[in-house]
Amino acid sequence: MCFSAGASFVAGGSLAVIGGASLKVAKKEEKILAIFPLIFGIQQLLEGIQWLYLKQGNVCQVSGYGFLFFAYAFWPLYVPLAIYIFDKAKRKILIYPLIIGALVSGFFITLFFTNTLTITQEWRSIAYNLHAPIKAYVIVAYLLAVFIPLLTSSNKFLRWFGLTNIVLASMAAYLHIATFASVWCFFAAVSSIVFFIYLKYQSKLKNIL
């Protein structure tokens, strides 16, 4: 995450607590979505550890690969899978981004095992470089896997969440493309707080969304 270790740890700890609260208020069928903030919290804690190592002039490969696992391999598979399970009305459509997400996830996991990871601080963020050329179609596939399920969901909240994260992703790319994964994951993590708000107050929000 951009800024500092402290910011990452505060964000990670807060999201972990909010994720736990989301799971508590969520109905059984909603728990697969309610866990989003908790997972983002773990991801931010991993980057907080990376910041501590960078401050000492070192890097932590374990936290680096852990962060990238969530950013590049976990989310493109989990997002379409979670919405596929949750949104029974759109499963005929959602199966396609789920397949794409599985392929993207497999691609990046292969990169983790076949390439060396370099971690550096650039601007006020962390840059993760696998030293592997990533074709444009892989990036497009990643975005389709993550955003299409959100935008096509029958649930209005998920559609708004998808639109919000498209804006945040665009902002992250504009701010610093070299540290895109770090900046966007932080923005997405913070935005996931709304899952708790939605799950707890969804009956009152139905007329607004």
N, C-alpha and C positions, 0 to 999 in steps of 0.2 A: 504494500500500500504506500502511497505517496506520503510525504511529511516525515514520519519518525517511528521509532520502535514503540514509544509511548502511545502514539495514536493507534498503531496496529493492535497493541494489547488492550487498550480501552475498547476499541471497536470489537475485537474478538471476544473479550469477556462479556460485553454488553449483549452481543448477538447470541452468545451461548445461553445467557440467562433468558433472553427473549424467546429463543428457540425452545427452551424447556417450557416456558409459559405457553407458547403456541401449541405444543404437543398436549399440554394439560387441558386447554380449552377446546381443542379440535375434536370433531367427531371421528369415529373410526375410519371412515372413508376419506377424511381430510388430512389424516396424519402424514400421508406421503408428501403432501405439500407443506404441512406445518413444520417439517424438519428443515426446510430451506434455510432459515436464519441460523440454526445450530451448525449446519455444515459450513455456511459462510463464515461463522465465528471461528471454527477450527482452521479454516483457510487463512484467516487474518492472523491468528495466533502463530501459525507457521511462518508468516512473513515477518511478524514481530521478532521471532527468533533470528531470522535472517538479518534483520537490521542490527541486532546486537553483535552478531559476528562481523558484519561490515564495519561497525564502529571500531572494532579491534583490528581491522585490516585483514580479516579472514572471511571465508564463506562457509556455509553449512550445506553440504550437498543433500543431506537427508531432508531438511526443511525445504530446500529448493525444489527437489523432485516431488516432494509432497504437495507443495503449492501448485506446481505445474500439473500434477495429476488431477487435482480438482479443477483447475482452470481449463485444461485442454482435453482431458480424457473423461472425467467424471460428468461435468455439466452437459456436454453435448449428448450424452446417453441418458442421464438421469432426468433431465427436463422433459424430453419427449416421452420417456417411459412413465414418469409420474403423471403427466397429463393424460396419457393413453389409459392408464388405470383409473384415474379419477373421472375423466369425461367420457362416459360410455356412449354418449350420443354422437360423438365425432370419431369413433374408433376407425371407421373406414378410411378417413382422411389421415388420421394421426399415425397410422401404421407406417406411412412413407417417411416422415421425418424421424421416426424411431429407427428405421432401417439405416437411414443416412447417418444418424447419430452413432449407431453401433459401428459403422464403418470408420467414421471420423475418430472415435475413441480408440479403435484398434490401430489406426494409422499412427496416432500420437504415442500410444504405448510402445509401438515398435520403435519409434524415434528415441524414446527414453532409453531403450536397451542398445541402440546402435550408434548413438551420438554422445559426444561429451557436452556437458552443461557448463556454461560460463555465466557467472553471476556478478554483475557490477552495479554500482550506484550511478545513475545518470539523472541530471536535474535533481529533483527531490524525490525520486522514485527508484525502484529496483528494476533492472533489465535482466531478463532471463534469455540466454542465447543458446540454442541447441546446435548451432552451426550446421543447420540442414536447410536447404532451399524448400520453402513451402509454397506450392503452386497456388495460383489464385483460386482454382476450383476447390481446393481444400478449405480455404477461408470461406468461400461461398457456401460450401456444404455445412461447415460449422455453424454459420449464421442461420441457415435454413433449419438445421436441427434444433437450434435453441429458440428461434423466434417464431417459426411457423406454428408450432403447437400452441404457443401463447396467443398469437394473433387470431388463430382459427378456432379457439376454444369456445364452447357455448356459454362459458362463464364470463360475464362482463369484467369482473375484477381481474382475471387473468389476462384479458385483452388489454386492459389499461396498464397492467404491470409490464406486458410486452412492449407496448408503445413507449412507456417511460424508459425502459432499458435500451431501446433503440436510440433514443435521444442521448442517454448517458454514454453509450458506446461511441456515438459520434463525437461527443465532447472529449472522451478519453483519447480517441484517435487524433483529434485536433490539437489537444494539449501536448501530447508527446507520443508519437507512434512507436518509438523504440521501447517504451515502457507501458505499452497499451494494456498488456495482461494485468499488470499490477494496478494501474489506475482504474481500469474498468471493473475489475473484480471488487475493488473497494467501493466504487459507486453502486454496483449491483448488490453488494453486501448490505450497505446502508439502506438501499431501497427495499430490501427483503423484510425490513421491520414492519412494513405495512401488512405482511401476512398475519401477524399477531392482531393488529387492529381489525383487519377484515374478519378473521376467525372469531374474535370475541364480540364484535359488534355488527356482524353481517346482517342480522335481522333489521337493524336500524339503518343500514347503509343501502338496502335494496332499492329504496326510492331515489337514491342519489346516483348509484352506478348504472 
